[in-house]
C-alpha cells in the first residue's frame, strides 16, 4: 500500500529545480553540533530534537540573530550553519556521491554514523520547485541480511501546502536528544517506505491560551514494514510533538505503534482504537483476534544553557514505555545524558556522557526488571525491528550501554572524534520462545568494550573520513562473526 503510493509519487518528480531539500537529514554530526551551540545560547529557538530538522525555523532564527551579541565561537557556528543552508538550498540540482568501506558490518550505530553494511555507495540528486521538493537516491550495498543490494533508501518527494509538508519516501528519522542511542526511533534500521505530514515552521501559537507552549513542531507518519516477518507487511505509525515552553527547555512527546499487516485488522476503526489506547486485552472486549497493535510511547527532554559565554551545557533524557497503564506509558526503558560544548573562535569541542538501559523497568534493579519485554510482542513476534535491526536502540533490548565521547572541530573543515563504550548486552542471557530476541546476542549475555576514533577533513567539494574501531568480544550477526579491531573509510562529494 505505502510502497505503491510512494513509487507513484516518486514518479512525478520534475527536473525544473530551484532549490534543494527543505530539511536537514540526520547523520551530519558537525552540523548538529553547531546548531546545538546556537540553540543552547538561545540564538535558535525552534525545537532541534526532531530529525529531519526543517530548515524554515532555523533560517528564521538565524536571520533575526544580532551578530554584535555573539561570541567569536558562536559566530563560527552561525557561519557554518549559514554555509550549510546555502549549500542545501542552492539554485541548481544538487548532486551528492558518497561511499563507505568497512572491514565488517557496523553493529552499534549512532547519530553521526549510521552506515550499516560493509560496503556502500550512493548517488543522489536533490531539487525543489516553489512547493515541491524531492530527492532521488540510488545506492548499492553489500547487504548482510540478504536484502536487495540496490536500494532507494533516502529518496522522497515532499509537497508544501501552507505551513505543512506532505511527504512520501524512505526517510531516516531520529526522534530524541541522544547522541549515541535512541530508544524509540533512530537510524539503526533502514528507513521503511512511508507517508508523512510535518509542520514546516515551528512558530508559537499567537493565541494567549496556547502561546505558553512556545515554538512547536509536529510530525506523523505511516510506514510499511517488510513482508518477510512474522506478520507480513505490518504497518508502523509514529507521531511526535516537540515544544519549547521556555528557551532552555525542549520537551518531546512520542508514540509509535505496529499494527495491521497480513491476517490482522487494519480498518479505520482499528486505527482509532489504537490512537485512543483501547488495546489492552480484557478491556472493552479486546482479545488476541482484534487487539489493535503493539505500542510504545514516551517523553524526552533537553535542558541546556551557557556558562561564561564559552561553554554550552545540556542535561537530557528519554523515557519510553513498553506498555500502558491508566492511559499513560509504563514499563519504561531509559536514556540519560550530559553534554558540554567548549567553544572558541577556531576550535570547538563537544563532550558527552550517555547511559541507556533497554530492559523494561531495568532502572529499578534486579527483581523488578522485565527482561525479554522491550521491543517484543506476542502478536508481532518479529518485534520492534525492521530487516533484522532494532528500530530503536542499536543495542536492541535488555542491554545497558555507557558511552563517553569527545568531538573536536577545528575551523570549518576538520573533525577529530573518539569514543569509548561499556556494553552489557542481553543481560539476562535468554530470549523468550516465539519472540524476535536480541539480534546481536541471542540466548547469551555478552559484556564488551567498544572504541572508535576517526579523522574527517574537507577538501571542497570532497569530505574524507578515516577511522579505526574496536570490539572486545565477537558477536554473530547475519551468520557473520564480527569482532576485534577494524578500519573504515568514507568519502563524500557534493556539487
C-alpha positions, 0 to 999 in steps of 0.5 A: 500500500505505502510502497505503491503510493510512494513509487507513484509519487516518486514518479512525478518528480520534475527536473525544473529545480530551484532549490534543494531539500527543505530539511536537514537529514540526520547523520551530519554530526558537525552540523548538529553540533553547531546548531546545538551551540546556537540553540543552547545560547538561545540564538535558535529557538525552534525545537532541534530534537526532531530529525529531519530538522526543517530548515524554515525555523532555523533560517528564521532564527538565524536571520533575526540573530544580532551578530554584535551579541555573539561570541567569536565561537558562536559566530563560527557556528552561525557561519557554518550553519549559514554555509550549510543552508546555502549549500542545501538550498542552492539554485541548481540540482544538487548532486551528492556521491558518497561511499563507505568501506568497512572491514565488517558490518557496523553493529552499534550505530549512532547519530553521526554514523549510521552506515550499516553494511560493509560496503556502500555507495550512493548517488543522489540528486536533490531539487525543489520547485516553489512547493515541491521538493524531492530527492532521488537516491540510488545506492548499492550495498553489500547487504548482510541480511540478504536484502536487495543490494540496490536500494532507494533508501533516502529518496522522497518527494515532499509537497508544501501546502501552507505551513505543512509538508506532505511527504512520501519516501524512505526517510531516516528519522531520529526522534530524541536528544541522544547522541549515541542511542535512541530508544524509540526511533533512530537510524539503526534500521533502514528507513521503511517506505512511508507517508508523512505530514510535518509542520514546516515552521515551528512558530508559537501559537499567537493565541494567549491560551496556547502561546505558553507552549512556545515554538512547536513542531509536529510530525506523523507518519505511516510506514510499511514494514517488510513482508518477510516477518512474522506478520507480513507487511505490518504497518508502523505509525509514529507521531511526535510533538516537540515544544519549547515552553521556555528557551532552555527547555525542549520537551518531546512527546512520542508514540509509535505503534505496529499494527495491521499487516497480513491476517490482522485488522487494519480498518479505520476503526482499528486505527482509532482504537489504537490512537485512543489506547483501547488495546489492552486485552480484557478491556472493552472486549479486546482479545488476541483476534482484534487487539489493535497493535503493539505500542510504545510511547514516551517523553524526552527532554533537553535542558541546556544553557551557557556558562561564561559565554564559552561553554554550552551545557545540556542535561537530557533524557528519554523515557519510553514505555513498553506498555500502558497503564491508566492511559499513560506509558509504563514499563519504561526503558531509559536514556540519560545524558550530559553534554558540554560544548567548549567553544572558541573562535577556531576550535570547538569541542563537544563532550558527552556522557550517555547511559541507556538501559533497554530492559523494561523497568531495568532502572529499578534493579534486579527483581523488578526488571522485565527482561525479554519485554522491550521491543517484543510482542506476542502478536508481532513476534518479529518485534520492534525491528525492521530487516533484522535491526532494532528500530530503536536502540542499536543495542536492541533490548535488555542491554545497558550501554555507557558511552563517553565521547569527545568531538573536536572541530577545528575551523570549518573543515576538520573533525577529530572524534573518539569514543569509548563504550561499556556494553552489557548486552542481553543481560539476562542471557535468554530470549523468550520462545516465539519472540524476535530476541536480541539480534546481536546476542541471542540466548547469551549475555555478552559484556564488551568494550567498544572504541572508535576514533576517526579523522574527517577533513574537507577538501571542497567539494570532497569530505574524507573520513578515516577511522579505526574501531574496536570490539572486545568480544565477537558477536554473530550477526547475519551468520557473520562473526564480527569482532576485534579491531577494524578500519573504515573509510568514507568519502563524500562529494557534493556539487 
